[in-house]
Amino acid sequence: MANLLHRLNSSASDANFKLSCDIVLSKFVPLEKSIIDSILAYNNFDQAEIILPDGRTYVWYFAIGSMINPISLYLRDLIPIMSYPTTCKDHKLVFRGSGGMADFEACPGAEFDGVIHLLSKEHMTNLDLIEFTYHRIKVKCIDYQGQYHTAYAYQMNIKDQLPDVPYERYLDIIIKGCEYFKVRSEYINRLKDEQPVIPRKQPSNFQSFKDFPSDAYYSIDDLQKHNGDDHSLPLWISVNGKILEYAGLPPNDHPDYKYQQSSYTFFKQKLAGREITGIAAKGLYDPLYKIPLNDEDICDQHRAQIEDFYYDILGSAQNKVYWKLIGRLRQLNNSS
């Protein structure tokens, strides 16, 4: 059961978040003001899209969760034309489902804040794919100068999911983004002071994959051959240099079949035949660590945290009989 007394320790990630923002800003080339003005010339505050005479389309997007954060946006190749803080009235922020993901619902008299981004239609289409467990709806927001604006926001597809407590990492992402885009301090402090979180694990409590053959080493080429394309070869993944093999799907009438089929499809499409630490460092971005643009950016503690994350998943009751350690990835020369 979550500790409802635990609150975010936002200062722990301040230094690395600032470093990450500096790195991103050094790579970012902003659009000229004249170009932005030429787009905004066709803006209608009652519409969530801007359609230019040449057919190019831009979309106003109201971010409420991790997409508030500039590093989360950058790691997903989403580059806003412009961004500004705003308030959504007569609605409230709710954390729902496993892991407490951000959602919102109608609530007369309530309000919560977020950040509006202006994205290209192409970037918004990519965001639809990322937010596949949500659907877009239009909402009315009001900026800090009192101007109302229609924008798209994402609401969970599955109705009636019970509220749940978010992870500390997730709330940290949201709050860091709010601070970056200058969301009003009253809202930020409300999240910090009132929203309980599931605390980050201490490094001393990280678990790691052990009991693999001590003399079994495989190359990247060996790993890549086990990406699921050749059905005569079992599926492999590598987590922090430890290679795990998937045993295969159970019979169709087995109680685990539906879950394992979904799990297998995900791993085959996204992770099979690959060393997944770098992928996870981006997909599970944590402000506590430097932005992971390459392997050298991922420190030992961050690697251990990612390994612990997958240890919890693959070592769970639903998965542990389907995955086994078979050796290590040779080129990483990882001694852990």
VMD Tcl script that draws the C-alpha trace (Angstrom):
set ca {
  {0.00 0.00 0.00}
  {1.30 3.44 -0.92}
  {2.60 5.68 1.83}
  {0.08 8.53 1.72}
  {2.36 10.67 3.89}
  {5.26 10.76 1.44}
  {5.74 13.92 -0.62}
  {8.04 14.74 -3.51}
  {11.61 15.75 -2.72}
  {11.94 18.04 -5.73}
  {15.31 19.52 -4.77}
  {17.10 16.19 -5.28}
  {16.79 16.50 -9.06}
  {17.33 20.25 -9.44}
  {20.97 20.10 -10.54}
  {20.59 17.40 -13.19}
  {17.38 18.90 -14.53}
  {19.11 22.25 -15.01}
  {22.03 20.49 -16.70}
  {19.62 18.63 -18.99}
  {17.81 21.85 -19.91}
  {21.12 23.56 -20.69}
  {22.07 20.66 -22.98}
  {18.75 20.79 -24.82}
  {18.84 24.57 -25.17}
  {22.35 24.34 -26.65}
  {20.95 22.13 -29.42}
  {17.73 24.06 -29.97}
  {17.36 26.59 -32.78}
  {14.17 28.59 -32.12}
  {11.98 29.79 -34.94}
  {12.33 33.43 -35.83}
  {9.68 35.66 -34.29}
  {8.50 36.73 -37.74}
  {7.72 33.09 -38.62}
  {5.82 32.55 -35.38}
  {3.91 35.78 -35.93}
  {2.99 34.67 -39.46}
  {1.49 31.48 -38.00}
  {-0.33 33.27 -35.18}
  {-1.86 35.71 -37.66}
  {-4.34 32.94 -38.51}
  {-5.06 31.99 -34.90}
  {-8.65 31.85 -33.67}
  {-8.98 31.46 -29.89}
  {-12.15 29.40 -30.38}
  {-10.35 26.83 -32.52}
  {-7.80 24.21 -31.47}
  {-6.11 24.31 -34.88}
  {-4.41 26.99 -36.93}
  {-4.73 26.32 -40.66}
  {-2.54 28.40 -42.94}
  {-3.53 29.33 -46.51}
  {-0.99 26.83 -47.87}
  {-2.65 24.01 -45.90}
  {-0.06 23.69 -43.14}
  {-1.77 23.00 -39.83}
  {-0.71 23.66 -36.25}
  {-2.45 22.40 -33.12}
  {-2.87 23.86 -29.64}
  {-2.19 21.10 -27.10}
  {-2.87 21.40 -23.35}
  {-0.32 19.23 -21.52}
  {-1.17 18.03 -18.01}
  {1.34 15.21 -17.38}
  {4.87 14.40 -18.49}
  {4.51 16.40 -21.71}
  {4.65 19.54 -19.59}
  {8.35 18.79 -19.19}
  {10.74 20.12 -21.89}
  {13.06 17.11 -21.58}
  {10.19 14.66 -22.02}
  {9.17 16.57 -25.14}
  {12.71 16.59 -26.52}
  {13.23 12.87 -25.93}
  {10.10 12.22 -28.02}
  {11.17 14.57 -30.82}
  {8.33 16.96 -30.04}
  {9.37 20.58 -30.56}
  {6.70 23.17 -29.70}
  {6.49 26.35 -31.76}
  {5.66 28.13 -28.51}
  {4.49 27.24 -24.99}
  {2.79 29.08 -22.16}
  {1.15 28.27 -18.78}
  {-2.60 28.18 -18.50}
  {-5.52 27.17 -16.28}
  {-8.36 24.76 -17.02}
  {-11.44 25.80 -15.05}
  {-14.29 23.59 -13.84}
  {-12.03 20.54 -14.11}
  {-9.64 18.83 -11.74}
  {-6.44 16.85 -12.16}
  {-6.72 13.19 -11.15}
  {-4.02 10.51 -10.99}
  {-5.49 7.18 -12.06}
  {-4.73 3.55 -12.75}
  {-1.59 1.56 -12.11}
  {1.20 4.01 -11.41}
  {-1.11 6.99 -11.01}
  {-1.04 8.56 -14.48}
  {-2.38 12.07 -15.01}
  {-5.98 12.46 -16.13}
  {-8.66 15.09 -15.64}
  {-12.39 15.23 -15.15}
  {-15.18 17.78 -14.96}
  {-15.59 19.34 -11.53}
  {-17.60 22.59 -11.28}
  {-15.72 25.25 -9.37}
  {-12.38 23.43 -9.46}
  {-9.37 24.33 -11.59}
  {-5.90 23.07 -12.35}
  {-2.94 24.29 -14.36}
  {-0.86 22.96 -17.21}
  {1.06 24.14 -20.25}
  {-0.26 24.84 -23.74}
  {2.10 23.91 -26.57}
  {1.64 24.84 -30.21}
  {2.69 21.78 -32.23}
  {2.79 21.00 -35.91}
  {0.10 18.62 -37.15}
  {2.81 16.01 -37.76}
  {4.07 16.24 -34.18}
  {0.51 16.03 -32.88}
  {-0.05 12.88 -34.93}
  {3.08 11.38 -33.36}
  {1.79 12.38 -29.94}
  {-1.48 10.54 -30.66}
  {0.59 7.37 -31.10}
  {2.50 7.99 -27.88}
  {-0.68 8.66 -25.90}
  {-2.43 5.56 -27.26}
  {-4.20 4.86 -23.95}
  {-5.81 8.32 -24.12}
  {-8.09 10.12 -26.55}
  {-8.16 13.77 -27.53}
  {-10.91 16.12 -26.42}
  {-11.24 19.88 -26.70}
  {-11.05 21.98 -23.55}
  {-11.28 25.68 -22.80}
  {-8.25 27.12 -21.04}
  {-7.48 30.60 -19.80}
  {-3.98 32.04 -19.76}
  {-2.55 34.22 -17.02}
  {-3.52 37.36 -18.93}
  {-7.18 36.32 -18.92}
  {-7.43 35.15 -22.54}
  {-9.51 32.03 -23.16}
  {-8.24 29.49 -25.68}
  {-9.51 26.19 -27.05}
  {-6.96 23.38 -27.03}
  {-6.76 19.62 -27.23}
  {-6.06 17.59 -24.10}
  {-5.75 13.85 -23.60}
  {-8.23 11.99 -21.42}
  {-7.95 8.32 -20.45}
  {-9.74 5.83 -22.68}
  {-10.76 3.51 -19.85}
  {-13.48 5.10 -17.78}
  {-13.99 4.53 -14.08}
  {-10.34 3.77 -13.34}
  {-9.84 4.35 -9.65}
  {-7.56 7.16 -8.49}
  {-4.09 6.01 -7.53}
  {-0.92 7.56 -6.17}
  {1.70 8.64 -8.75}
  {5.34 7.66 -8.54}
  {7.73 10.29 -7.25}
  {9.58 10.26 -10.57}
  {6.38 11.06 -12.48}
  {5.29 13.93 -10.25}
  {8.84 15.30 -10.37}
  {8.63 15.37 -14.18}
  {5.38 17.33 -14.00}
  {6.56 19.80 -11.38}
  {9.90 20.41 -13.09}
  {8.00 21.18 -16.29}
  {5.64 23.50 -14.45}
  {8.58 25.37 -12.97}
  {10.34 25.58 -16.33}
  {7.31 27.04 -18.11}
  {6.47 29.34 -15.17}
  {3.19 27.82 -14.06}
  {1.92 29.80 -11.08}
  {3.63 28.94 -7.82}
  {0.33 28.37 -5.97}
  {-0.43 25.39 -8.21}
  {3.10 24.00 -8.02}
  {3.13 24.28 -4.23}
  {-0.25 22.56 -4.06}
  {1.16 19.58 -5.95}
  {4.28 19.52 -3.79}
  {2.48 19.88 -0.47}
  {-0.75 17.96 -1.01}
  {-0.10 15.21 -3.55}
  {1.22 11.96 -2.02}
  {3.66 9.93 -4.09}
  {5.16 6.47 -4.16}
  {8.76 7.30 -3.20}
  {11.73 6.51 -5.38}
  {13.61 3.41 -4.33}
  {16.87 4.03 -2.58}
  {19.87 2.64 -4.53}
  {20.62 0.31 -1.62}
  {17.28 -1.38 -2.33}
  {17.79 -1.87 -6.07}
  {17.57 -5.48 -7.19}
  {19.59 -6.94 -10.05}
  {19.60 -10.02 -12.24}
  {21.92 -12.69 -10.85}
  {22.56 -16.42 -11.21}
  {23.41 -16.32 -14.91}
  {26.10 -18.62 -16.33}
  {29.44 -17.06 -15.41}
  {31.16 -17.99 -18.68}
  {28.35 -17.23 -21.14}
  {29.01 -14.10 -23.20}
  {27.26 -13.04 -26.39}
  {27.96 -10.36 -28.97}
  {25.65 -7.62 -30.20}
  {25.28 -9.62 -33.42}
  {24.16 -12.66 -31.42}
  {21.63 -10.51 -29.59}
  {20.26 -8.93 -32.75}
  {19.60 -12.33 -34.34}
  {17.13 -13.01 -31.52}
  {14.82 -10.10 -32.37}
  {11.82 -12.32 -33.06}
  {12.02 -12.25 -36.86}
  {13.44 -15.78 -37.05}
  {10.84 -17.96 -35.36}
  {13.36 -20.76 -34.94}
  {15.28 -18.58 -32.46}
  {13.96 -17.56 -29.04}
  {13.45 -13.88 -28.30}
  {16.24 -12.16 -26.32}
  {16.61 -8.82 -24.61}
  {19.58 -7.36 -22.77}
  {19.11 -5.31 -19.59}
  {22.23 -3.56 -18.33}
  {24.33 -6.15 -20.12}
  {22.41 -9.16 -18.79}
  {20.71 -11.23 -21.51}
  {17.32 -12.78 -20.87}
  {15.57 -15.34 -23.06}
  {11.82 -15.62 -23.49}
  {10.51 -19.17 -23.11}
  {7.67 -18.71 -25.58}
  {3.91 -18.35 -25.39}
  {1.87 -20.81 -23.33}
  {-0.95 -22.82 -24.98}
  {-3.96 -20.82 -26.18}
  {-6.14 -22.16 -23.36}
  {-3.62 -21.32 -20.63}
  {-4.74 -18.62 -18.12}
  {-1.56 -16.63 -18.90}
  {-1.99 -16.70 -22.66}
  {-3.72 -13.36 -23.22}
  {-1.34 -11.44 -20.96}
  {1.74 -13.16 -22.35}
  {0.63 -12.62 -25.93}
  {0.29 -8.89 -25.26}
  {3.64 -8.83 -23.45}
  {5.37 -10.78 -26.22}
  {3.99 -8.43 -28.89}
  {5.28 -5.40 -27.00}
  {8.76 -6.83 -26.45}
  {9.05 -8.04 -30.04}
  {8.02 -4.69 -31.51}
  {9.95 -2.44 -29.14}
  {12.82 -4.22 -27.39}
  {13.68 -7.65 -28.79}
  {17.25 -8.21 -29.93}
  {18.44 -5.02 -28.29}
  {20.26 -3.70 -25.26}
  {17.36 -1.79 -23.75}
  {19.00 0.31 -21.03}
  {19.33 3.38 -23.25}
  {15.81 2.95 -24.59}
  {14.43 2.74 -21.06}
  {16.46 5.73 -19.88}
  {14.66 7.84 -22.47}
  {11.23 6.25 -22.24}
  {11.30 6.29 -18.43}
  {13.01 9.67 -18.17}
  {13.81 10.66 -14.60}
  {14.83 14.26 -13.76}
  {17.07 12.82 -11.06}
  {19.53 11.90 -13.82}
  {21.15 13.73 -16.73}
  {19.29 13.57 -20.04}
  {20.36 10.25 -21.66}
  {21.34 11.21 -25.19}
  {23.91 8.39 -25.44}
  {25.29 5.50 -23.39}
  {27.95 7.69 -21.79}
  {25.22 9.90 -20.31}
  {23.80 7.01 -18.26}
  {25.57 6.75 -14.92}
  {25.97 3.48 -12.99}
  {23.20 4.36 -10.55}
  {20.80 5.14 -13.39}
  {21.66 1.81 -15.04}
  {21.04 0.03 -11.76}
  {17.69 1.80 -11.39}
  {16.61 0.65 -14.86}
  {17.73 -2.90 -14.16}
  {15.72 -2.83 -10.93}
  {12.66 -1.64 -12.88}
  {12.86 -4.59 -15.27}
  {13.71 -6.97 -12.46}
  {10.37 -6.05 -10.87}
  {8.53 -6.61 -14.16}
  {10.22 -9.76 -15.44}
  {10.54 -11.26 -11.98}
  {6.85 -10.81 -11.21}
  {4.55 -13.78 -10.69}
  {3.10 -13.33 -14.20}
  {6.48 -13.27 -15.91}
  {9.21 -15.06 -13.98}
  {8.54 -18.52 -15.45}
  {8.74 -17.08 -18.97}
  {12.12 -15.36 -18.75}
  {15.52 -16.82 -17.85}
  {19.03 -15.40 -17.66}
  {21.35 -16.97 -20.20}
  {24.49 -14.81 -20.04}
  {25.98 -11.39 -20.55}
  {26.56 -9.02 -23.42}
  {30.24 -9.13 -24.24}
  {30.86 -5.58 -25.41}
  {29.47 -3.92 -22.29}
  {32.02 -5.69 -20.10}
  {29.65 -5.17 -17.20}
  {30.88 -6.72 -13.98}
  {27.72 -6.13 -11.92}
}
mol new
graphics top color blue
foreach p $ca { graphics top sphere $p radius 0.5 }
foreach p [lrange $ca 0 end-1] q [lrange $ca 1 end] { graphics top cylinder $p $q radius 0.2 }
display resetview
